Amino acid sequence: MVKDHMQLSRADLADFLYFLAIARHGSFRRAASEMGVTTSALSHAMAGLEARRGVRLLNRTTRSVTLTAAGEDLRAAIEGPLESIGDAAENLNRYRDAPTGRIRINVLEDAAALLLEPVMPHFVERYPEVVVDISVSNRMVDVIASGFDAGIRYGGTVPEDMIAQRLSPDIRWVAAASPAYLAKHGAPSTPDDLRHHRCVRIRLGNDQLYHWEFERGAEAVAVDAPGSVIVDNSHAAVGFGLNDVGIIYGAEPVLRPHLASGALTLVLGDWASMGPGFHLYYSGRRQLPTGLRLLKQLIREVAPLDRRQASASLL
C-alpha cells in the first residue's frame, strides 16, 4: 500500500529553514537578523507554514517563543537532513574557480584588531564573492546557538566541546601607564605594589572581574587590581590609560603602538606573562564552510602576530 504523502513545496523548504532559525534563537528578531529578512516577514512565513500543515509549531508570547510538541518533533526530523543539504551545497564551492558563500563569525575585540584588520584587505581582494559577516563582542556567546559558523577567542577561553585551531602564537600580557600618571604616582616595583595605585579593572565576557596575571621566572601571581573604573573592552582601557586615569593591563600587541610612541610606559616589565594565542573554534558536527577554511588559511599565511613580533621586547 502506497503511503499518501502531503506534497512538499519549495515554500515549505524555505519556511523550514526559517523555523530552524527561530528554534535556535528562541526569538523572531534574532532569527530574522540571521536570515536577512524582517521580523514581520518571518512571522508571516511561520503563520503560512502552520496554516498549510494545520498544526501549531510555535508558542508565542510577548517575551518568548518556544516550540510545541509538534514543533519539537519537526525540529528533530529536519535539522540533520537540512544541515546535510547545506553542507552539500557548501561543498560545491570546492569545484568553483571563485569561491562564494557567506560565513558568520563571532570575534573578540582584540582579534578583530590584531588578526582581521591586517588580513581582510587580502581576503576581499582574493575572494571577492565570499561574504564575511563579523560580530565583534567580548561577551561569551554560544556561537552555534547564536547562528555563527565559528568564533575567535583566546585559547584559554574556548569552550571544551568545540574544535579549536590555533591562529597565532602565544601573546605577552603587560601593564602600562601614561608618563603623566607615573610622574604623579610613581611606578610599581612589584605586582603587590599595585594595591597602592589606581588601576583600570577588566570585566571578562562571563561578567567576572579579571585578576591581572604576572610571571617572573618560576614565580606567578594573580592580582585583584584595585580601581574605581571597570571596562569590558580594550579600546576603552587604552583610552583611559592614555588619559592618565590609571595603570592598565592588556595584550602587548594592542598596547605596542602607544608604547612605541611613548604615550604609554611599560611597568612591571620583568613580570610580564604569556597567555594562549588566538584560536578559531567551531562545532565538529558540521563541515567547515569553504569561506571559513580560506579565512583560516589566509590568517596563517599573513601571520600578523608571528612569534618574532609577539615576543619583541619594548624595554
SULCORDA-V837410 format. One line per field, one symbol per residue. ss: DSSP state (A for helix, B for strand, O for the rest). phi: phi as a letter, one per 20 degrees, with the letter a starting at -180 (. if undefined). psi: psi as a letter, one per 20 degrees, with the letter a starting at -180 (. if undefined). A space follows every 50 residues. Layout:
BEGIN
ss=???
phi=???
psi=???
END
This chain:
BEGIN
ss=OOOOOOOOOAAAAAAAAAAAAAAAAOOAAAAAAAAOOOAAAAAAAAAAAA AAAOOOOBBBOOOOBBBOAAAAAAAAAAAAAAAAAAAAAAAAAAAOOOOO BBBBBBBOAAAAAAAAAAAAAAAAAAOOOBBBBBBBOOOOOOOOOOOOOB BBBBAAAOOOOOBBBBOOOOBBBBBBBOAAAAAAAOOOOOAAAAAAOOBB BBBOOOOOBOOBBBBBOOBBBBBOOOOOBBBOOAAAAAAAAAOOOOBBBB BAAAAAAAAAAOOOBBBOAAAOBBBOOBBBBBOOOOOOOAAAAAAAAAAA AAOOOOAAAAOOOOO
phi=.efeeffedfffffffffgfffffembfffffffemceffffffffffff ffemcedcedcfdbccefgfffffgffdffgfffffffffffgfeefdgc pccdcdcfgffffedfgfefgffffecfeeededdebefecefffenefa ccbfgfdfgfededcfdbffdedcdbbfgffffedmdfecgffffdcece fdeffemeeeefdccbmeebccdeferedcccbfgfgfgfffdmfrfdca fgffeggfffenfccfclgedfddcgffcecafeecffggffffffffgf fflfcfffffefedf
psi=pppopppprhhggghgggghgghghkphghghggikrqhhhgggghhggh ghikpphpoprihrprqrghggggghhiggghhhgghgghhhhijqhoqa apqpqppqghhgghghghhhhhghhhmijppoopoopiqoqohghjjqhr rprqhijpqhjqppppirrqppprqrrqhgghhhirpqhrhhihhjrpqo rpprijjqpppppqqociqpqppnpqqjppqjqhggggghghkkhaprpa phhgighhghiihqppqkhijqqqrqaqqpqrqjirqpqghhghgghhgh ghmilrhgghjppj.
END
